[in-house]
Amino acid sequence: MTTNSTIESNTLLAARQVLLSVSEGGWLNGLGNMLRRLATLALILLALAGCAPMGQAGTAMPEQITEQEMETFLQAHLATGEFMGSVLVARGDKILHSGGYGMANLEHDVPNTPETVFRLASLTKPFTAAVILQLQEQGRLDVNDPVDLYLPDYPHGNEITIYQLLNHTSGIPDYEFLHPSMVFRNAVSLDELLARFSGLPLDFPPGSQFQYSNSGYVVLTAIIESVSGQGYADYLAEHIFRPLGMDTTNYDSADTILPGRATGYTWDGTAYHNSEFFDMSNVAGAGGLVSTVLDMYKWDRALYSDDVLGEASRQAYFTPTTGMGEGVGYAYGGAALEIAGRNYLLFNGDINGFFATALRYPDEEIFVIVLSNLRNPSAQAVALGLAAIALGDPYETPGQRTAVAVDPAIYEKYVGSYQITPDVVLAITTEAGQLFGQATNEPRFEIFPESETDYFVKEADVQLRFQVSADGTVTGVIVLRDGQEFQAEKVE
């Protein structure tokens, strides 16, 4: 089902401008190996510009919301091959829908269920931020304190505050993009992980700008251990997981048996593959937790009470501290958005073989959690669609795209370079009668024809529309993703 709606043009324009200004490759999230620098921010802005529930608030009453509507929507996403995992949608104390889709383990034919355990990746960050605020409530630290008060030897520790670590304004380079993937196969201690980036120059003066940084949350992990006198995993277990009955939430470890643990996969458009191994000690409090949709629901409900944080801390926790464009800010551990009169928080996590999205609408007490064992940002589109159904807002159900036969000789006129931004070029090539695309510094991906000018990518919901002048000259290409259009001029 497709519904039509509009979003105020100034909000859409602002979202596009912010997206292009913060991440030259952000438009390509989801193609092949995804441009992952500031991936969370890029996905947030794609949500604002094209994926999010749009238009005015709907009029559907709770009794009109059927579980079958959500089920039909989820089955449509499952059929694309781009999604599998577990979901839960709730309004207040009532679960509207929960279920598992696809396989937790393809080799052993084990299905996903609401009890399946997934990597949370960056959905770990809200837990880390909550622990910092707990320690502040205990009088053991202050978020305005400099880092060197708790980590005396940390470089630039007298310039960086805990607050700047929490909201990604510290200037510490993100270590995840400084090393080859093979580095992350090996287990490391927290000190060894800190050493990967602590000696590097800052990217900018602390507090002067926003730049998503996993490194900052690794430093927060070290502060938690220094202040509490406990290991990060031990503190969380004692002060959050056990008190809330989150029995399946743990810090991930390759050598620990975790019942119900999902296997992570990638999708190449036609087949699934085991994801590359990643040792979770390499992410610490930036992304090391595993959980289920049922446990994450317990976490959400606890944040409406004093069970985890007091009222003042909850206010600080959910209040945007960094503006990233009209209607977009960053709170502790996630993005805070306002669109068409709705306020909500968006949390994304992305790591080898897994993608996670949580949505929280505090005014309506709507909570949506999607945990996927497939590294594909379609999990975010699933979450946003489920939220739209729960809210009675417009949404789109994906349809299957089918490649058609065209004369491969046509591909030759599309071969060339297309300028997306000053620093990102999309190269179109042909080989053995097939058409391929490749963005700057990214893997090549195949493009399939729907007509002589319209093409699509199987790995993600992305279409390309080549622009041809009256004399047959190819002048550019329009890239469409989730309602967002990007114009690329053909260049020599």
C-alpha positions as CSV (number, residue, x, y, z in Angstrom):
1,M,0.0,0.0,0.0
2,T,1.3,3.4,-0.9
3,T,-0.1,6.6,0.6
4,N,0.6,10.1,-0.6
5,S,1.7,12.9,1.7
6,T,3.9,16.0,1.7
7,I,6.4,17.5,4.0
8,E,7.0,21.2,4.4
9,S,9.5,22.2,1.7
10,N,11.7,24.2,4.0
11,T,12.1,21.2,6.3
12,L,13.0,19.0,3.4
13,L,15.5,21.5,2.0
14,A,17.1,21.9,5.4
15,A,17.5,18.2,5.8
16,R,19.1,17.8,2.4
17,Q,21.5,20.7,3.1
18,V,22.6,19.3,6.4
19,L,23.0,15.8,5.0
20,L,25.2,17.0,2.2
21,S,27.2,19.3,4.5
22,V,28.1,16.7,7.1
23,S,28.7,13.6,5.0
24,E,29.7,13.7,1.3
25,G,28.8,10.1,0.9
26,G,25.8,10.0,3.1
27,W,23.3,9.6,0.2
28,L,24.8,6.2,-0.5
29,N,24.0,4.6,2.9
30,G,22.9,1.0,2.1
31,L,24.8,0.5,-1.2
32,G,27.2,-2.4,-1.0
33,N,29.4,-1.8,2.0
34,M,27.8,1.5,3.0
35,L,29.7,4.7,3.4
36,R,29.9,4.5,7.1
37,R,31.4,7.8,8.2
38,L,28.7,9.5,10.1
39,A,26.4,6.7,9.1
40,T,24.0,7.3,12.0
41,L,23.6,11.0,11.1
42,A,23.1,10.2,7.4
43,L,20.4,7.7,8.2
44,I,18.7,10.2,10.6
45,L,18.6,12.8,7.9
46,L,17.3,10.3,5.3
47,A,14.6,9.5,7.8
48,L,13.8,13.2,8.1
49,A,13.8,13.8,4.4
50,G,12.1,10.8,3.1
51,C,11.5,7.8,5.3
52,A,9.8,9.2,8.4
53,P,6.1,9.2,9.0
54,M,5.0,12.4,7.2
55,G,2.2,14.8,7.0
56,Q,-0.3,15.7,9.8
57,A,-1.0,13.3,12.6
58,G,-3.4,10.6,11.6
59,T,-6.9,10.1,13.1
60,A,-6.8,6.3,13.5
61,M,-7.9,5.2,16.9
62,P,-6.1,2.4,18.8
63,E,-8.9,-0.1,18.1
64,Q,-8.5,0.5,14.3
65,I,-4.8,-0.5,14.5
66,T,-4.7,-4.2,13.6
67,E,-1.8,-6.6,14.1
68,Q,-2.6,-7.9,10.6
69,E,-1.7,-4.5,9.1
70,M,1.7,-4.6,10.7
71,E,2.1,-8.3,9.7
72,T,1.3,-7.5,6.1
73,F,3.8,-4.6,6.1
74,L,6.5,-6.8,7.6
75,Q,6.0,-9.7,5.2
76,A,6.4,-7.2,2.3
77,H,9.8,-6.2,3.7
78,L,10.8,-9.8,4.3
79,A,10.0,-10.6,0.7
80,T,12.5,-8.0,-0.6
81,G,15.4,-10.0,0.9
82,E,16.7,-6.9,2.6
83,F,15.2,-7.5,6.0
84,M,15.1,-10.3,8.6
85,G,15.1,-10.0,12.4
86,S,12.7,-9.4,15.3
87,V,10.4,-6.5,16.0
88,L,8.2,-5.1,18.8
89,V,5.7,-2.2,18.7
90,A,4.1,-0.9,21.9
91,R,1.9,1.9,23.2
92,G,2.5,2.4,26.9
93,D,2.1,-0.9,28.7
94,K,0.4,-2.6,25.7
95,I,2.4,-4.5,23.1
96,L,0.7,-3.9,19.8
97,H,2.8,-6.4,17.8
98,S,5.9,-8.5,18.3
99,G,7.4,-11.3,16.2
100,G,10.4,-12.8,14.4
101,Y,11.0,-12.7,10.6
102,G,13.5,-14.8,8.6
103,M,16.2,-16.9,10.2
104,A,18.4,-16.4,13.2
105,N,20.6,-19.0,11.7
106,L,20.3,-20.0,8.1
107,E,22.6,-23.0,8.2
108,H,20.6,-24.7,11.0
109,D,17.2,-23.4,9.9
110,V,16.6,-21.6,13.2
111,P,13.9,-18.9,12.9
112,N,14.0,-15.4,14.5
113,T,11.6,-14.9,17.5
114,P,11.1,-12.1,20.0
115,E,13.5,-14.0,22.3
116,T,16.3,-14.0,19.7
117,V,19.5,-12.2,20.9
118,F,21.0,-9.6,18.5
119,R,23.9,-7.2,18.6
120,L,22.8,-3.7,19.5
121,A,25.8,-2.0,18.1
122,S,25.4,1.8,18.7
123,L,22.1,1.2,20.6
124,T,24.7,0.5,23.4
125,K,25.4,4.2,23.6
126,P,22.2,5.2,25.3
127,F,23.0,2.6,28.1
128,T,26.5,4.1,28.5
129,A,25.1,7.6,28.7
130,A,22.5,6.5,31.3
131,V,25.3,5.0,33.5
132,I,27.2,8.4,33.3
133,L,24.1,10.1,34.6
134,Q,23.6,7.5,37.3
135,L,27.1,8.2,38.5
136,Q,26.4,11.9,38.4
137,E,23.3,11.4,40.6
138,Q,25.5,9.5,43.0
139,G,27.8,12.5,43.2
140,R,30.8,10.6,41.8
141,L,31.2,12.8,38.7
142,D,29.8,15.8,36.9
143,V,29.3,15.9,33.2
144,N,30.9,19.3,33.0
145,D,34.1,17.9,34.5
146,P,37.2,17.5,32.3
147,V,38.2,14.0,31.3
148,D,41.6,14.2,33.0
149,L,39.9,14.5,36.4
150,Y,39.1,10.7,36.0
151,L,41.7,9.7,33.4
152,P,44.8,11.7,34.4
153,D,47.0,10.6,31.5
154,Y,44.5,11.1,28.7
155,P,45.8,13.4,26.0
156,H,43.9,16.7,25.8
157,G,42.0,15.5,28.8
158,N,42.1,19.0,30.3
159,E,40.3,20.4,27.2
160,I,37.6,17.8,26.8
161,T,34.6,17.4,29.1
162,I,32.4,14.4,29.7
163,Y,29.5,16.4,28.3
164,Q,31.3,16.7,25.0
165,L,32.0,13.0,24.9
166,L,28.3,12.3,25.4
167,N,27.1,14.6,22.5
168,H,29.9,13.9,20.0
169,T,31.5,17.3,20.2
170,S,34.9,16.3,21.7
171,G,36.9,16.4,18.5
172,I,38.4,12.9,19.2
173,P,38.9,11.1,15.8
174,D,36.7,8.0,15.3
175,Y,39.1,5.1,15.5
176,E,36.7,2.8,13.5
177,F,37.7,4.5,10.3
178,L,41.4,4.6,10.9
179,H,42.2,0.9,10.7
180,P,41.7,-2.0,8.3
181,S,38.9,-4.4,9.1
182,M,41.3,-7.2,10.0
183,V,42.4,-5.2,13.1
184,F,39.0,-5.8,14.6
185,R,39.2,-9.5,14.4
186,N,41.5,-9.6,17.5
187,A,40.4,-9.3,21.1
188,V,41.8,-6.2,22.9
189,S,41.8,-4.8,26.4
190,L,40.2,-1.4,27.1
191,D,43.6,0.2,27.4
192,E,44.7,-1.2,24.1
193,L,41.5,0.1,22.5
194,L,42.1,3.6,23.9
195,A,45.7,3.5,22.6
196,R,44.4,3.2,19.0
197,F,43.3,6.8,19.0
198,S,44.3,8.7,22.2
199,G,47.6,9.9,20.7
200,L,46.0,11.3,17.6
201,P,45.5,15.1,17.1
202,L,41.9,16.3,17.7
203,D,39.8,16.8,14.6
204,F,38.6,20.2,15.9
205,P,38.6,22.2,19.1
206,P,36.4,20.5,21.7
207,G,32.9,21.9,21.7
208,S,33.2,23.6,18.3
209,Q,31.2,21.2,16.2
210,F,29.4,17.8,16.0
211,Q,31.2,14.7,14.7
212,Y,29.9,11.3,15.5
213,S,32.7,9.4,17.3
214,N,32.7,5.9,18.7
215,S,36.0,6.9,20.3
216,G,34.2,9.3,22.6
217,Y,32.1,6.5,24.0
218,V,35.1,4.3,24.5
219,V,36.6,7.0,26.7
220,L,33.3,7.1,28.6
221,T,33.6,3.4,29.2
222,A,37.0,4.0,30.7
223,I,35.6,6.8,32.9
224,I,32.8,4.5,34.1
225,E,35.3,1.8,35.1
226,S,37.6,4.4,36.8
227,V,34.8,6.0,38.8
228,S,32.7,2.9,39.7
229,G,35.6,0.6,40.4
230,Q,33.8,-2.0,38.4
231,G,34.1,-3.4,34.9
232,Y,31.7,-1.9,32.4
233,A,29.7,-5.1,31.9
234,D,29.6,-5.8,35.7
235,Y,28.3,-2.3,36.4
236,L,25.5,-2.6,33.8
237,A,24.5,-6.0,35.1
238,E,24.3,-4.9,38.7
239,H,22.7,-1.5,38.2
240,I,20.5,-1.8,35.1
241,F,20.0,-5.3,33.7
242,R,19.2,-7.3,36.8
243,P,17.0,-4.6,38.5
244,L,14.9,-4.3,35.3
245,G,14.7,-8.0,34.7
246,M,16.6,-7.7,31.4
247,D,17.8,-11.3,31.7
248,T,18.9,-11.7,28.0
249,T,20.9,-8.4,27.8
250,N,24.7,-8.8,28.1
251,Y,28.0,-7.6,26.9
252,D,28.9,-9.6,23.8
253,S,31.8,-12.0,23.9
254,A,33.0,-14.4,21.3
255,D,33.8,-17.1,23.8
256,T,30.6,-16.8,25.9
257,I,27.7,-19.1,25.1
258,L,24.6,-16.9,24.7
259,P,21.4,-18.9,24.2
260,G,19.3,-17.7,21.3
261,R,22.2,-15.6,19.7
262,A,21.5,-14.8,16.1
263,T,24.1,-15.2,13.4
264,G,24.9,-12.0,11.4
265,Y,24.6,-11.9,7.6
266,T,25.0,-9.7,4.6
267,W,22.8,-9.6,1.4
268,D,24.3,-9.1,-2.1
269,G,20.9,-8.7,-3.8
270,T,20.5,-12.4,-4.6
271,A,22.0,-14.4,-1.7
272,Y,22.9,-14.2,2.0
273,H,26.5,-14.5,3.2
274,N,28.1,-14.9,6.7
275,S,29.3,-11.5,7.9
276,E,33.0,-10.9,8.5
277,F,34.1,-11.7,12.1
278,F,34.3,-8.8,14.5
279,D,35.5,-9.2,18.1
280,M,33.2,-7.1,20.2
281,S,35.9,-6.0,22.6
282,N,36.8,-3.5,19.9
283,V,33.8,-1.4,20.6
284,A,33.4,-1.4,24.4
285,G,30.6,1.0,25.6
286,A,30.2,2.3,22.1
287,G,28.5,-0.8,20.7
288,G,29.2,-4.0,22.7
289,L,25.8,-5.0,24.0
290,V,23.4,-7.7,22.9
291,S,19.7,-7.9,23.7
292,T,16.2,-8.9,22.6
293,V,13.2,-6.8,21.5
294,L,11.4,-7.9,24.8
295,D,14.3,-6.7,27.0
296,M,14.6,-3.4,25.0
297,Y,10.9,-2.8,25.7
298,K,11.6,-3.2,29.5
299,W,14.3,-0.6,29.1
300,D,12.0,1.8,27.4
301,R,9.3,1.4,30.0
302,A,11.8,2.0,32.8
303,L,12.8,5.4,31.3
304,Y,9.3,6.7,32.1
305,S,9.9,6.2,35.8
306,D,12.7,6.6,38.4
307,D,13.8,3.0,38.0
308,V,16.9,4.0,36.1
309,L,17.3,7.8,36.3
310,G,15.7,10.5,38.4
311,E,13.5,13.2,36.8
312,A,16.3,15.7,36.3
313,S,18.6,13.2,34.7
314,R,15.8,12.0,32.4
315,Q,15.3,15.5,31.3
316,A,19.0,15.9,30.5
317,Y,19.1,12.5,28.9
318,F,16.4,13.2,26.3
319,T,17.0,16.9,25.6
320,P,18.9,17.7,22.4
321,T,22.2,19.3,23.1
322,T,23.6,19.6,19.6
323,G,21.7,21.1,16.7
324,M,22.2,19.4,13.3
325,G,19.7,21.3,11.1
326,E,16.1,22.3,11.3
327,G,14.1,19.8,13.4
328,V,17.2,17.6,14.1
329,G,19.3,17.5,17.3
330,Y,21.4,15.0,19.2
331,A,20.5,13.9,22.7
332,Y,22.6,11.5,24.8
333,G,23.2,8.5,22.6
334,G,20.6,9.2,19.9
335,A,19.0,11.7,17.6
336,A,16.0,13.9,18.7
337,L,13.7,14.9,15.8
338,E,10.6,17.1,15.4
339,I,8.7,16.7,12.2
340,A,5.1,17.6,11.3
341,G,4.4,18.3,15.0
342,R,5.7,15.0,16.3
343,N,8.6,14.7,18.6
344,Y,10.6,11.5,18.6
345,L,14.0,9.9,19.3
346,L,15.8,7.7,16.8
347,F,18.6,5.3,17.8
348,N,20.5,3.4,15.1
349,G,23.1,0.7,15.5
350,D,25.2,-0.8,12.7
351,I,27.9,-3.4,12.9
352,N,29.1,-6.5,11.0
353,G,26.0,-8.6,10.3
354,F,23.6,-6.5,12.3
355,F,21.5,-3.4,12.1
356,A,19.3,-2.1,14.9
357,T,16.8,0.8,15.1
358,A,14.7,2.0,18.1
359,L,12.1,4.8,17.9
360,R,10.6,6.5,20.9
361,Y,7.6,8.9,20.8
362,P,7.4,10.2,24.3
363,D,4.2,12.2,23.8
364,E,2.3,9.1,22.6
365,E,4.4,6.6,24.6
366,I,4.9,4.7,21.3
367,F,8.0,2.5,21.2
368,V,9.3,0.6,18.2
369,I,12.4,-1.7,18.3
370,V,13.7,-3.5,15.2
371,L,16.7,-5.8,15.6
372,S,18.1,-7.3,12.4
373,N,20.8,-9.9,11.8
374,L,21.2,-8.5,8.4
375,R,23.5,-5.5,7.9
376,N,21.1,-3.4,5.9
377,P,19.5,0.0,6.8
378,S,16.1,-1.3,5.7
379,A,15.6,-2.0,9.4
380,Q,15.2,1.7,9.9
381,A,12.5,1.9,7.2
382,V,10.8,-1.0,8.9
383,A,10.8,0.8,12.2
384,L,9.5,4.0,10.7
385,G,6.7,2.2,8.9
386,L,5.6,0.4,12.0
387,A,5.6,3.6,13.9
388,A,3.5,5.2,11.2
389,I,0.9,2.4,11.4
390,A,0.8,2.7,15.2
391,L,0.3,6.5,14.9
392,G,-2.2,6.4,12.0
393,D,0.3,8.2,9.8
394,P,1.0,7.6,6.1
395,Y,3.6,5.0,5.2
396,E,4.8,2.9,2.2
397,T,4.9,-0.8,1.8
398,P,7.8,-1.9,-0.4
399,G,7.2,-3.6,-3.7
400,Q,9.3,-6.1,-5.7
401,R,11.4,-4.7,-8.5
402,T,11.9,-6.8,-11.6
403,A,14.8,-6.5,-14.0
404,V,13.8,-6.4,-17.7
405,A,15.8,-7.3,-20.8
406,V,17.5,-4.4,-22.6
407,D,20.2,-4.4,-25.2
408,P,23.5,-4.3,-23.3
409,A,24.9,-1.9,-26.0
410,I,22.8,0.8,-24.4
411,Y,25.0,0.6,-21.3
412,E,27.9,2.0,-23.2
413,K,26.5,5.5,-23.3
414,Y,26.0,5.5,-19.6
415,V,29.7,4.7,-18.9
416,G,31.5,7.6,-17.2
417,S,31.8,9.6,-14.1
418,Y,29.0,11.4,-12.3
419,Q,29.7,14.1,-9.7
420,I,27.6,13.7,-6.6
421,T,29.5,16.1,-4.4
422,P,32.9,17.8,-4.7
423,D,34.5,14.8,-3.1
424,V,32.3,11.9,-4.2
425,V,32.1,10.6,-7.8
426,L,29.9,7.8,-9.0
427,A,31.7,5.8,-11.7
428,I,29.5,3.8,-14.1
429,T,31.2,0.9,-15.9
430,T,30.1,-2.1,-18.0
431,E,31.6,-5.6,-18.0
432,A,30.4,-8.8,-19.8
433,G,27.0,-7.2,-20.6
434,Q,26.3,-6.0,-17.1
435,L,26.2,-2.5,-15.7
436,F,28.0,-1.5,-12.5
437,G,28.4,1.5,-10.2
438,Q,31.1,2.5,-7.8
439,A,31.3,5.5,-5.5
440,T,34.6,7.0,-4.4
441,N,36.6,4.6,-2.2
442,E,33.7,2.1,-2.1
443,P,33.1,-1.4,-3.5
444,R,31.5,-1.9,-6.9
445,F,27.8,-2.8,-7.1
446,E,25.6,-4.1,-10.0
447,I,22.8,-2.1,-11.4
448,F,19.7,-3.7,-13.0
449,P,17.5,-2.2,-15.7
450,E,13.7,-1.5,-15.3
451,S,13.8,0.3,-18.6
452,E,16.4,1.8,-20.9
453,T,16.8,4.8,-18.6
454,D,15.6,3.5,-15.2
455,Y,17.8,1.2,-13.1
456,F,17.8,-0.2,-9.5
457,V,20.2,-1.8,-7.0
458,K,19.2,-5.1,-5.4
459,E,21.2,-4.5,-2.2
460,A,19.1,-1.5,-1.1
461,D,16.1,0.6,-2.0
462,V,18.0,2.7,-4.5
463,Q,17.1,3.7,-8.1
464,L,19.0,5.5,-10.8
465,R,17.4,7.4,-13.6
466,F,19.8,8.5,-16.3
467,Q,19.1,11.8,-18.0
468,V,19.3,11.8,-21.8
469,S,19.0,15.0,-23.9
470,A,17.0,15.2,-27.2
471,D,20.2,14.4,-29.2
472,G,20.8,11.2,-27.2
473,T,23.6,12.7,-25.0
474,V,23.7,11.4,-21.4
475,T,23.9,14.5,-19.2
476,G,23.5,13.1,-15.7
477,V,21.8,10.7,-13.4
478,I,19.2,11.1,-10.6
479,V,19.7,8.9,-7.6
480,L,16.6,8.2,-5.6
481,R,16.6,6.7,-2.1
482,D,13.7,6.7,0.3
483,G,12.0,9.6,-1.3
484,Q,15.2,11.6,-1.5
485,E,16.6,12.7,-4.9
486,F,20.2,13.5,-5.7
487,Q,21.3,15.1,-9.0
488,A,24.7,14.0,-10.4
489,E,26.1,15.7,-13.5
490,K,28.1,13.6,-15.9
491,V,31.7,14.8,-16.1
492,E,34.7,13.9,-18.1
